[in-house]
């Protein structure tokens, strides 16, 4: 990957809320969130002022009764 593309990559932020059982994934600064849109599949898209998706929230991330987690499995693929 060339340096120009490499510098444009931002860190993805992942946050699991055990109380609300939601998983939040951000591709950009969460402070830029302007509007949220429900998809109907227990997923909420977070968008900036231009309508660009900058993150999402997955409701009911774990099935009922499976709330005693110690870690979240994450896979990273770089091309």
Beta strands, then each sheet from edge to edge (+ up, - down):
strand 1: 13-17
strand 2: 22-26
strand 3: 35-38
strand 4: 43-47
strand 5: 53-58
sheet 1: 1+ 2- 5+ 4- 3+
end
